[in-house]
Structure formats: C-alpha cells, structure tokens
Amino acid sequence: MINESKKPSNLLWLELGWLFICLPASLLLPISPWLKLCLVLSGVCYCVYQSKNMGLLKRRHLLYFDHYPGSWMMWLRFLIFVIISLILVAITMPESLFSVVTGNPSLWFGICIFYAVCSVYPQEFVYRVFFYKRYSGLIVNQRLLIGFNASLFCFAHVIFLNGLVFLLTFIGGVLFALTYQKSRSLLLTTLEHSAYGLWLFTLGLGEMLAFPGA
C-alpha cells in the first residue's frame, strides 16, 4: 500500500488542484460536451486507480457502518433544516412546494434511488474517503481541513453559477466532512448527504440542483 505521507507535498497539491479545481472549472469552458466528459472521466479513472493502490476499494471502506454516538446531533440539525426550509418555501414559493411528489410521484421515487446510489455515494467516496486518505496530511489543523474540504465540495458545483447553491453546498460540505471525520463511515455520510439533497428535491427546489422537474 502506498504511504501518502512519503509523497512530496507539492506533487499532492498539484494533483489535488487538477482533480478538485481544474476539472470542475473545465465544465464552464466553451468546449465540446464530449471533451468535458472525457476530462471528468479521466479524473474518475485516476481516483479509482489511486484508490485501489491505497486499498480503499475494500469492504471496510465502502460498506463500513457502526454505531456513531453523534448521529443524534446529525439528525437534529437535519430536522432543524427541514423545518426552516419548509417554512421559507411555503411563504416565498408556495407554487413549488412538493410539486414533484404530487405531480409525478414515480419520477420522484426513481430519482431518489438514482441520486443516492449513483450520485451521492460516488461523491462522498471521492470528497471524503479518497480526499481524507490522500490529502489530510497536507493540512494539520482539523478545522482548516474541514473548511478546505467543504470549499472544494462547494466548488464542484460551480457549473450551476448560483449563489444559493454555493451557500448550501458549502454548509453541506462542512456537515458531511464533520460526520465523516468523526464516524469514518462512507455509508453514514452518504445517508446524511442524500437526506439533504432529496429533501430539497421533495420540497420543490430540485431544479436548482439539476433535478428534473415535475
């Protein structure tokens, strides 16, 4: 297994910049969508290759789930988010409230499954499991590491060019990083991430995050 602490930090910083800054930014370039897809796939393949070298594609990393004493706090803050967001949407955008659930429940159900399995799980693997294993040694201060990780997660959504999306993804990035740092569970972090994303979709704000509408 590769010992990341022995790798030159400047090379790791360059690699991190390519994967987490250059590739998301490339989606904004006026180039062929196929070229954009190839660039993203190159990053995905590289992450998979390095993950295999680091031993991250094993059951204990992919499916680990154990009792986490802080899970009650995780769900309490989600409940607070649900209540506040429900009130805000009901007041400011009543026509959007639960529009997909009521208008096309089969679409809502299908997207829920697809989103959690094919979108959130890979995102959390790359931004939490892979990131922490490979780059955590670059930033010793844990608070700074969480903020940096959340900023990169926020930047991954740069293609939306939406201030509210940036705010929500940064806050979400902080919460998910905290959960992963404390639990080291990809499944638990995926569950938390899915809960927030699917609640926004259910609430009627899914189009903001490129979910299909009703």
N, C-alpha and C positions, 0 to 999 in steps of 0.2 A: 504494500500500500504506500502511496506517495505521502511523504511528510511535508505538508504545505508550509510549515514554519521554516523549512530549509530553503524554500524557493526565494529568489531575490524579490524583495517587496516591490521594486519598481516594475518588474515584469507582471506581477499580480495586479498592480494598479492599472497598467496598460490593458491587461486582459479585462479587468472589471470595467474600464471605460468603454472598451469595444462592445462588451456584452450588454451593459446596462445603460449606456448613454448613446453611443453611436448607432446601435441597431434600432432602438425606439425612435431616435431622431430621423433615421433614414426613411421612416414611414411618411414623413412630411415632404420628402423630396419629390419634385415633378418628374418622376421616372416611371417606367412600366410597372404595373402591379405584379407582374411575374418576377421582375427583378427584386422587388421588395420582398416577395415571398421567398425567393432564393436566399436573400440576405438573412431573413428571420430563421429559415430552416438551417442555415449554416451555423447560427448561434445555438439553435436547439440541438443539432447533432454534436456540436462541440461540448455542450453541457452534459449530454448523455455520455459521451466518450470519457470526459474527465470524472463524471460521477461513478462510472464503472471502475476507473482507476483508483478512486478514493474509497471504493467499497460501499457506496451509498445506495446501490440498487439491490439491497438485501432487505429481507422481510422486516428486520428490526428498525430500519429507517422508513420503509414505505408503509408499514401497517402497524407500527407501534402505537398502542393506546393503553394507558394505565390510569389509575386514579390520580387526579390532579386536584389538590386541595383548593386551589384558587379558581376552580371552574365556576363556583357560585358568583364570584365577582364578575367573571366574564359574561355570564348570562344576565346579571343585574344591569350592567351597563348596556347590554343589548336591549333589555326591556325598556330602559330609560330612553334609548334612541327610538324605539318603536313608538312610544307614547308621544314624544316630542314631534317626530316626523309626521305621525298621523294627524296631529292637531294642525300642524303647519300646512300640510297638503289639503286638508279638509277646509281650511279657511281661504287659502290662496288659489288652489287649483281643484275645486270640488268636482269638475267635469272629468278629471283624470283619476280620481280615487277608485281603485280596484277595477279599472277599466278592462284590463286583460282578463282577470279572473272571471268577471261577469260576462264579458263579450266573447271570449274564446278560451274556455277552461281547458280544452285539450291541448292547445298551444301552450298555455301556462304550465301545465303538468310536464309536457315534453321538454320545454326549455329548462325547467327546474332540474330535471335529471341530467340533461346535457351540460348545463352550466356547472353543476357541482363536480361532475366526473371529468369532463373534457376541458374545462377552462380553469376552475379554481384549483383543483388538485395539482395540475402541472405548474400553475403559477406559484403555489405555495412551496412546491418542491424546489423550484429554481430560486425564488426570492427568500426562502427561509432555510431549507435543508442544505442546498448547494451553497448558497451565499455564506451561511454561518460556518460551514465546514471549511470553505476555501479562503474566505476573506476576513473572518473575525479577528485574526491576528494582526491585521493592519491598523485596527483602532482598538486600543486597550480600554478606554473609557466606555462602559456599557451603555450609558445614556446617549453618548455621541453615536455609538454604533447603532442604537435603535433609531435615532433621528436620521442617520445617514441611510439606513436600510429603508425607512419609510419614505425618504425623499426619492430614492431610486424607484421604489414601487409607484409613487405618485408620478414620476417622470415617464414610467411605462405607459401611462395613459395620455401622453402628450398629443397623440393623434386627435383627441376629442377637442382640444383647444377650448376648454370650458372651465371657467374659474371654480364653479361649484364642484365639478368632477375632481379637480385638483385638490380642493379642500377635503372632500370626503375620502379620497384615496390616500391622502397623507395621514389623516386621522386614523383611517382603517389600517394603514401600514404600521402605525405606531402600536395599535391594539394587537394586530396579528403578530408583530415582532415580539411584543411582551409575552403573549401567550406561548409562542414557540420557545423563547428564551427560557421560560420557567418550566414548561412541560416537556420540551423536546419531542413533541408528538405532531407529526405531519397530519394525521387524521383529525386531531382536535383543532388544529389551526385551520384546516380545510373546512371543518364544520362551522367554525366561527365566521370565516370569510364568506361561506355560502349563505349563512343566515342573513348577513347584512345585504349582500347582493340580491338575494331572492326576495327579501322584504322590500327593497326599493322597486324591484320589478313588480311585485304583488301590489304595492301601493299605487303604482301607475306612473313611476318615474323611470321605467326601463329604457325608453328610447334615448334618454340622456347618456346611457351606458351601452348603446348599440343593441339593446334587446329588441326583438321585433315587437311591433305594437299589435293591438287588437285588430 
